[in-house]
């Protein structure tokens, strides 16, 4: 197997010419319109895939605005071999997931909270709000075989509401300028010795972030499809829109010998800067994994980008990130060495295309504990790339070396 991009999508419906033109001109797929309720739309993979032994990564930009605030959006997976697969989902409070034929997993970005707490039997496209609506939560619901049972409810910070209503902001750009744009990243990491996945979800916005990991210990069907669905229903309505949807199936990253290949960062006279306290960190590209007399580029737990510039276009397919070892010993780390105190736990690798920083996601790593972490991806020609650190083990954590290869 090899890493595989999920790039062919079916988008339904384009109810109006305005919806189609918005997607064509600005990239936003408008799944629901604030002027319509009930209303629903989907963004779904055309091809099925097998997750056996592989991880899945999904990311997209999300807006919910206008109207009176819609019901929300759901990330879903379903068994593509089930008769009538993917059909039957209840709109409105069900987010098109509840009653879906072959449903395996649904992760609801629940604007109103109805998807989270309303009993399955009371769900209908035009159902009224539940008596005690939570609102602004993420809810995980299970498979059709488990009667779509709840697997957890996770409130978002009040500083990053999922929806902005019409009374606050009248145009899409006003919502974006006010901080209403949400970046959503989901990684499902296959368990090695049991069924199911460890899931890592991150929703970020100008006002903060929700980072949540949870276990989903249920065997996946052999043939799955992935999708996004959004709904309006009852008295609630919103413009639910998604853009820059990217998804991929990823093989576990293999370790590579320290002597393999040629460190292209070392040979390209690369430069590096950090987005906080802008200053160069040349020692991160000098081939010294030990760093005598220094701890490398220290992290501070906050979201932090390190920017690398090869100086000219270079083809790479492998990056190796070295974290500081717990005891501070100046020695070459082994492939299996782990940290608990001073390493980089979660981070993304982003390439620059056409002078757009972060336009291409090369990899997302969550729950890392390896001192030496290897990331592989399809061969890509880049001049610049970024490492975005999401989570570090402590304020004394650091990256001690970054190496790039074309193997």
N, C-alpha and C positions, 0 to 999 in steps of 0.2 A: 504493500500500500504506500501511498504518498499523500502529502497534503493536497487537498482538493477544494477549490473555490466553489461556493454555491452562488452562481451569478445569473441564472435564468429565473425570472420571476413572472408571475401572473398578477396583474393589478386589477381588481374589480371592486366596485364599478367606477367608470368615469360617467357619472350621471349627466354631466353638463359639459359644454365646450370649455367653460371657464376652468373646470377641474383638469381637463386634459391639457389646456394651454399652460396652466400653472406648473404641471409636471414637466412639460416640454421645455418651458422657458426658465424656470427657477429650480427645478429638481424636486419640488415638494409633491408627493403623492397625497392628495386630499382624500382620506378614507371616509370622512363624514363632513357634511356641511352644517353650519350652525343654524341655517334657515330651514333645516329639515329634521323632523323627528316624528316617527322613528327613522333611523338611517343607519347603515352599516357598510363597511368596505373592508377588503382584505388585500394583503400583500404576501403572496405565497409562492414557495419554490415550485417550479414546474416539474423538476425531477426528484425522484425519491432517492434515498441513500441509506446505507447501513452504518450504524454507529459502533459496531463491535470493535473494541480495542482502540477506539479513536475518541478524541475530544471534539467538541463543537464550539466555535466562537461566533458570536453575533454582536454587531454594534450598529447603532443608527442614531440619527438626530430626531427629536420629537417635539411637537408643539400641540397643545390643546388650548384653544382660545375662542372667544366670541360666544354669543348666545348666553345661556344661563349656566353653562358648565355641563359637559357631557358625562356619559357613564365611564368611559375610559378605553384603554387599549390592552390587548392581551398578546403575549408571545406564546405560541402554541406549537406542539408536536403531535402528530397523529399517525396511526398505522395505515400506510398507503394501500395495504392489501385487503383491508376490511371492506365487505360489500357496502357501497354507499359512502366510502371513506370521506371524511371531511365535511359531510353534509349534516343538516339538522340542528346546528348550533343555534341557541336562543339569542336573539339580538337584545338590545337594551341592557338590562341588568346582568344578563348572562354573558355579555361581551363576545357573543358568537362562539363561545367555547362550551358552556354547559349544554349537554345533550348532543354534542358533536360526535358523530359516528367514528369509532376508532381512536378517540382522544387518548393521548398518553400523558401529556403534561401541559398545564396552562399557568402562566405567570402573568397576573393581571396588574397593570398600572391603573389603579382604581380611583378615578377622579372623585366619584361620589361615595364610594364605600359599599354600595349595594352588592357587588360581586363578592365582597368579603363576608358578609353576614346574612344575606337573605337566604332562607331555606330553598333548596332546589325545587321543591314542589310549588313554591310561590313565584318562581321566575317566569316571566313572560316579557315579550318585547316592549309592551307598554305598561309594565308593572309600576306601581307607585313606589316611592322610596320606602325602605324598611323603617320601622318605628325609631330605631336608634342608629343613624348612619354614622359610620366612622369617618370616612373621607380621607383622601390623600394618603393612601396606603398601598402597599404591594401585597397581593395575596397569591399564594401558590395553591392550585387545585389539582387533584389527581386524575387518574384515568377513568374512562367509561366503565371499566371493570370494577373500579372502586367507587362508582357512583359520584365521581367528580368531587370526592371528599377534600376538605381543606387540609393543606399541609403546613400552614403557617400564615400569619398576618404580620406585616412589618411596616409600622408607620414611617412616613418620610418626615424629615424636619420641616417645621412650619416655614423655614426660610426658602425652601424650594417646592412651592406648590406645584402640583401636576397640571393645573388648569388656571387660565386667566380669563375672566368673563368679560362680556361686552361693556359692562358699566365701567370697567377699569381702563380698557384699551380697545380702540376701534379698528386698528389695522395690525396686520402681521408684523410689520417692521416695528411698530410701537411695542409689541410684546417682546420681540427679540431685543430691542434696545433696553427694555426694562429688566431683562434677565430671565425671560420666560423660556428660553431655549434649553432643552434637556438633552444631555448625551447619555445614552444607555449602552452598557456593555454587559454581555452575559457569556460566561464560560461554563460549559458542562465538562467535567473531567471524569473519565471513566474509572470506576473502582477497579482495582487490580484483582482482588480476591473475593468479590461479592458483586451482586447485581446492582445496576443503577449507577448513579453519578454523585459526585460532589459538585454543587452549583455555586458559582460566584457571580454576584450581581452588583453592578455599580451604576448609580444614577447621579449625575453631576449637573450643576447649574451654577450661575453666578453667586447664589446665596449659600452654597454648601454642597454636601454629598450624602448619599446613603450608600454604604458598602455593607453587603450582607452575604454571608455564606450559609448554605443549608445543605442537608443531605436528602437525596431522593433515591432510596434504596429499592427501586422497583425495576425489574428487567425490561429493557426496551424492545419493542418489536424489531424484526430484522429489516423492515423497510419503512422508513419514516419520511414525512414531509414536514417542513418548517414554515411557519407563517406568522404574520401580524394581523390582527383584526381590531377594529375600533367601532364603537356603537354610540348612537343616541337613542333615547327611548323615553316614553312618558313625557314629562314636562321638561326634561333635561336635553340640552343640545349644545354642540361645540364643533368647531373646526378641528378635527383630529388629523394631523399631518405628520408624515415621516419623510426623511431625506437621507441620502448617503447610507443606504442599507448595505451592509457588508457581512458576509457569512462565509465560513470555511470549516471543513473537516480537517483536523490536525492529528498527525501521528505524534506519539510521545517523543520529545526531543532526545536524540541519542547523545551520549557523551563522546567527545572526540579526544584523541591523544594530544597532549600539549605540544608535541613536535609536529603535528600534522599541518600540512599546507604552509602558507606564507601569510603572516599577519599583515593584512593590507593597510590597516591603520598606521602601523609602524613604518611601512614603506611608502606611504603616500603623504608624509609630512602633515598629518591631520591636525586640526586645531579643535579645541573644545571650549565651550562656555556654558555656564549655568545661568538659569533664568532668574536666580536670586543672587544679589551681591555679585554682579557680573564681573567675572575674572577668569582668566584662562586656567585650565587644569591640564597642562601638557603631560604630566606624569600618568594620566589615564590612557595614553596612547603610546607609551614608550617601551612596551614589552616587558616591564618589570612587574610581575605578579605579586612580589613580596613587599615592595615599598619600604625599604629600610629607612627608618627615621620619620615616617609619615603614615597617617591612617587613610590616605586617599582623600577623595572628595566627600566630605561629611554631609549627611542628610539630616533633616530636622522634622521628619514625619509629615510635613506638609507636602502637597502635590508639587513636584519639582521636575523641570525639564533640563536635561543635559543635551546640548546641541553639538553634533559632530560634523565637520566639514573636511572631506577628502581633498579638496582643492581642485578636483577634476572628476568627471564621471568614472565610477568604479563598479564592477560587477561583483556582488557578494551573495552568498546564500547561507552563511553561518555567522552568528555572533556568540561570543563567550563573555559573560559578565562575571567578574570576580568580586565577591563581597569580603569584608574584613573578617578574619577568623576570631572566634570568641576570646581565645587566650592571647591574641596579639602577637603570637609567635611568628617570626619572619622565616617562613618556609613555604615551599611550593605546595599548594593544596592538592590533595588527591581528588579523583573524580567523584568519590563518594563522601567527601568531607561535608559535614553539616554545621550550621550555626543555630544558636537560639537567642543570641544577645545583640549582635551587631551587623546583621545582614539586610539585604533588600528582599522583602517578602513579595510584593506585588508591583509589577511595572509593565509598561507597554513599549513596543518598538515601532517607531513611525518614520516612514520615508518621506522625503520632500519631492514633489512632482510639479514641474512648471512653476517653480518659486512659491509653491503652496506648502508651508510646513505642516507636517502631520497628515498629508493627503492620503497616504497609503499606510495601512496597518500591516506590519510584517509579523507581529506576534504579540500575544497578551499572556503574561505569566502571573498566576495567582498562587498563593500558599507555598511559595518557594522556601526551602530551607537548605539548599545546596550552596556551599561557598563558591563553587565553580558551576555556573548554570549555562548550558548550551542551548541555543535557540536556532533551529533550522527553518528555512522557508524557500520557496521557489527562487531561482536565480533572478536577481533584480539589479538593474543598473541605476545607481544613485550617485549624486555628489554629496548630499547631506542626509543625515537621519537624526532622530531624537530618541532618547530614552526618557520616558515619562515615569517617574517614581511615584507610585500611589501609596505604598505603605512600606515603612521600614521598622525594624525590630525595636529600635530605641533611638534617642536623640544622638547617641554616639555611633550610630551605624554609618557605614561608608561603602562606596564602590572603590575598589583598589585598582582595577584594571578593566579595560574593555578591548577586546580583540575582534577583528573581522577577517573572514576567510571566504574564498571561493573554492569549495572542495568538490 
